[in-house]
Amino acid sequence: MSIEVKVPTLGESVTEATIGEWLKRPGEAVAIDEPIASLETDKVAVEVPSPVAGVMGQQVAAVGDTVNVGATIATIEAGAGKAAAAAPSAAPAKAEAAAPPPAASAPAEETGDGVTTLSPAVRRLVLEHGVDPSKIKGSGKDGRLTKEDVLAAANNAPEAPAAAAPAPAATAPAASGAPARREERVKMTRLRQTIAKRLKSAQDTAAMLTTFNDVDMSAVMATRDKYRDSFEKKHGVRLGFMSFFTKAVALAAHDIPAVNARIDGDEIVYFDYLDVSVAVSAPNGLVVPVVRNADAMSFADIEKAIADLGKRAKEGTLTMDDMTGGTFTISNGGVFGGLMSTPIINPPQSAVLGLHRIEERPVVRDGQIVARPMMYLALSYDHRLIDGREAVTFLKTIKEAIEDPTRLLIDL
């Protein structure tokens, strides 16, 4: 019996998605609740599970197609799973006969034992770098390869390109000595399109302004070094800098509530809680999951929450609920080596704090020029709601709390 697989409910206000990747091909055995496709929404990637056990049937939509909630994207031949498992050679033959296009792409997708599914982007990198995907350990969900896995393997295996060198040498460009000139057009993912629209909308809507300060990280670094081992032993998570800055933001927002507010029409909405959106890098782009009630959390709770969100962002398992809400954003460009930036507000929020790399710079202390580990801070804010005095005071409060962490304990 043929069972239709439909696009599930994707979350509030989300009505459509894009087919990002097929995880099963026609003719392959499928277990109940096993993911058969990955959908890209405006916020996260969502896997579509099989409603029954059986064999993958027809794929109604192709990678890159836009599909609405409730639309049929594939069929499953229910109850045929055991037969397919008992005769594995018969299923591929049936798939080739029933669906020539997927069969034709099988060599590119099935490049070795244990590697059965590669996304288009990953497959392109595999071909470009000449690496063997069957020898790469995947860090994605269910062990699937990510672009980062392929790039890491290519960088750590310089001998692989050498083995593949004879083939390029035989091509016309290499023989003539002319450098290869190529260009490639790749459709933007739905997530990237949404990021582009939201960031441009923020610039068009908000009266955005950025103010800067710098902070001496000596005290926080000394505290972190002193309690690093005991903190991790007790709480099972590393003590990082994000918990200090999150607590500092909570302290400063208590005094300057406009920074933790938003404009709704001709009204200002103030929040008596702090839900911090934390910008983290994921395989498909920057995502901003939310740490809820951060103002009421301990250092350990904040570090655990951020570590969990970061891990799930890399695995692609964040949910709509993880991405919804947020009253203030912290973006740490310092992990990539950024010295200074002007971060863009995450609508409908009114402010974002940008952190940057720590480097020793000469500063004056008690009349003496000394080297200190310094970090630039940037606060971008909506000037329609937040005055310059409030923005400067907010950033100054964070600076004072980081340079004297005791203030975080006594609420000063």
ZIGIKA-V903677 format. One record per residue. RES is the residue in one letter. SS is DSSP state (A for helix, B for strand, O for the rest). PSI is psi in whole degrees, -180 to 180 (none if undefined). NEAR is the number of other ideal C-beta (glycine too) atoms within 8 Angstrom. Layout:
RES;SS;PSI;NEAR
RES;SS;PSI;NEAR
This chain:
M;O;134;5
S;B;125;8
I;B;131;11
E;B;140;7
V;B;122;13
K;B;157;8
V;O;122;12
P;O;171;7
T;O;130;4
L;O;-6;12
G;O;169;10
E;O;129;5
S;O;3;4
V;O;115;12
T;O;-12;6
E;B;165;8
A;B;176;14
T;B;138;13
I;B;109;16
G;B;-34;12
E;B;138;10
W;B;125;10
L;O;-14;9
K;O;145;11
R;O;158;12
P;O;133;11
G;O;-13;14
E;O;144;11
A;B;142;11
V;B;131;14
A;O;159;8
I;O;138;9
D;O;7;5
E;O;133;9
P;B;133;10
I;B;-17;14
A;B;156;15
S;B;127;13
L;B;139;15
E;B;122;12
T;O;-174;15
D;O;-19;6
K;O;-44;11
V;O;169;12
A;B;135;11
V;B;129;10
E;B;141;10
V;B;116;12
P;B;157;9
S;O;132;15
P;O;-19;7
V;O;167;9
A;O;141;9
G;B;-142;14
V;B;136;14
M;B;128;15
G;B;-127;9
Q;B;141;8
Q;B;109;12
V;O;-32;7
A;O;154;9
A;O;164;6
V;O;130;8
G;O;-14;6
D;O;144;8
T;B;129;7
V;B;145;12
N;B;158;8
V;O;130;11
G;O;-9;5
A;O;147;9
T;B;128;8
I;B;-16;13
A;B;172;14
T;B;152;11
I;B;129;16
E;B;100;12
A;B;144;10
G;O;2;9
A;O;4;10
G;A;-44;12
K;A;-40;7
A;A;-39;8
A;A;-36;14
A;A;-35;8
A;A;-28;6
A;O;76;8
P;A;-27;8
S;A;-23;6
A;A;-35;8
A;A;-47;13
P;A;-37;11
A;A;-41;9
K;A;-38;9
A;A;-39;14
E;A;-38;10
A;A;-38;5
A;A;-31;8
A;O;83;12
P;A;-41;6
P;A;-48;6
P;A;-37;11
A;A;-37;10
A;A;-28;6
S;A;-3;8
A;A;-43;10
P;A;-34;6
A;A;-29;9
E;A;-29;11
E;O;85;8
T;O;-1;11
G;B;170;9
D;O;133;4
G;O;-12;5
V;B;103;11
T;O;-16;5
T;O;124;10
L;O;133;12
S;O;160;9
P;A;-42;8
A;A;-42;8
V;A;-43;14
R;A;-38;11
R;A;-41;8
L;A;-37;12
V;A;-44;12
L;A;-39;8
E;A;-41;6
H;A;-6;12
G;O;33;8
V;O;159;12
D;O;107;8
P;A;-23;13
S;A;-14;9
K;A;8;7
I;O;131;11
K;O;120;5
G;O;140;9
S;O;-2;8
G;O;-176;13
K;A;135;8
D;A;27;5
G;A;12;6
R;O;150;9
L;O;142;11
T;O;168;12
K;A;-36;9
E;A;-37;8
D;A;-45;14
V;A;-44;16
L;A;-39;10
A;A;-41;8
A;A;-39;12
A;A;-39;12
N;A;-31;6
N;A;0;6
A;O;72;8
P;A;-19;6
E;A;-19;6
A;A;-45;12
P;A;-33;10
A;A;-38;7
A;A;-29;7
A;O;1;9
A;A;-39;8
P;A;-36;6
A;A;-49;7
P;A;-31;8
A;A;-25;8
A;O;-8;7
T;O;160;8
A;A;-44;5
P;A;-42;8
A;A;-37;9
A;A;-37;8
S;A;-13;6
G;O;-3;4
A;O;136;5
P;O;144;4
A;O;133;5
R;O;116;4
R;O;156;4
E;O;151;4
E;O;137;4
R;O;123;4
V;O;127;5
K;O;136;5
M;O;139;7
T;O;160;11
R;A;-38;13
L;A;-45;15
R;A;-38;10
Q;A;-42;9
T;A;-42;10
I;A;-45;10
A;A;-46;9
K;A;-43;8
R;A;-42;10
L;A;-40;9
K;A;-37;8
S;A;-38;9
A;A;-41;13
Q;A;-36;9
D;A;-28;5
T;A;-51;6
A;O;149;11
A;O;82;6
M;B;136;12
L;B;149;9
T;B;134;10
T;B;148;11
F;B;158;10
N;B;170;10
D;B;158;9
V;B;137;11
D;B;117;11
M;O;7;13
S;A;-49;9
A;A;-44;11
V;A;-41;11
M;A;-39;10
A;A;-43;8
T;A;-43;9
R;A;-44;11
D;A;-38;7
K;A;-40;6
Y;A;7;9
R;A;-54;10
D;A;-45;6
S;A;-35;7
F;A;-48;13
E;A;-36;11
K;A;-39;6
K;A;-41;7
H;A;-11;9
G;O;22;5
V;O;150;10
R;O;148;8
L;O;113;11
G;O;-173;8
F;O;-23;10
M;A;-35;12
S;A;-38;13
F;A;-46;13
F;A;-34;13
T;A;-44;14
K;A;-36;12
A;A;-40;13
V;A;-43;15
A;A;-41;11
L;A;-45;14
A;A;-37;15
A;A;-26;14
H;A;-35;9
D;A;-30;9
I;O;77;12
P;A;-21;9
A;A;-28;12
V;A;-27;16
N;A;44;11
A;B;178;13
R;B;160;10
I;B;130;12
D;B;98;7
G;O;-121;4
D;O;21;2
E;B;156;6
I;B;128;9
V;B;116;8
Y;B;142;8
F;O;136;9
D;O;18;3
Y;O;163;9
L;O;108;13
D;O;108;14
V;B;121;14
S;B;125;14
V;B;115;14
A;B;120;10
V;B;154;11
S;B;132;4
A;B;164;11
P;O;-33;8
N;O;4;10
G;B;-177;8
L;B;130;8
V;B;159;14
V;B;76;12
P;B;166;13
V;B;132;13
V;B;110;14
R;O;145;7
N;O;42;8
A;A;-28;14
D;A;-24;9
A;A;3;5
M;O;155;10
S;O;171;5
F;A;-45;10
A;A;-42;11
D;A;-40;8
I;A;-46;15
E;A;-40;15
K;A;-43;11
A;A;-44;11
I;A;-41;13
A;A;-41;10
D;A;-43;8
L;A;-40;14
G;A;-41;10
K;A;-45;8
R;A;-26;12
A;A;-42;13
K;A;-33;11
E;A;-13;9
G;O;29;14
T;O;14;6
L;O;145;12
T;O;172;7
M;A;-39;12
D;A;-36;6
D;A;-28;11
M;A;-9;12
T;O;140;10
G;O;-152;6
G;O;130;12
T;O;-13;12
F;B;147;16
T;B;140;16
I;B;124;15
S;B;120;10
N;B;87;10
G;A;-8;12
G;A;-26;11
V;A;-20;5
F;A;3;5
G;O;9;6
G;O;132;9
L;O;-38;7
M;O;147;7
S;O;169;8
T;O;88;7
P;O;152;13
I;O;139;10
I;O;144;15
N;O;98;11
P;O;147;9
P;O;19;6
Q;O;167;13
S;O;-5;14
A;B;155;16
V;B;137;15
L;B;125;15
G;B;126;14
L;B;153;12
H;O;-179;13
R;O;153;9
I;O;128;8
E;B;149;7
E;B;129;6
R;B;153;7
P;B;130;5
V;B;163;10
V;B;124;6
R;B;119;7
D;O;40;3
G;O;1;4
Q;B;142;6
I;B;118;5
V;B;161;8
A;B;132;6
R;B;148;11
P;B;107;10
M;B;150;13
M;B;136;12
Y;B;137;10
L;B;141;15
A;B;129;14
L;B;110;15
S;B;136;13
Y;B;161;16
D;B;110;12
H;O;-13;11
R;O;-29;6
L;O;-36;11
I;O;124;12
D;O;160;7
G;A;-40;8
R;A;-42;6
E;A;-41;11
A;A;-45;15
V;A;-42;9
T;A;-42;11
F;A;-48;15
L;A;-36;14
K;A;-38;9
T;A;-41;13
I;A;-44;17
K;A;-47;12
E;A;-38;9
A;A;-36;15
I;A;-37;15
E;A;-18;9
D;O;81;8
P;O;-16;11
T;A;-29;7
R;A;-30;11
L;A;-25;11
L;A;-31;6
I;A;8;6
D;O;57;7
L;O;none;4
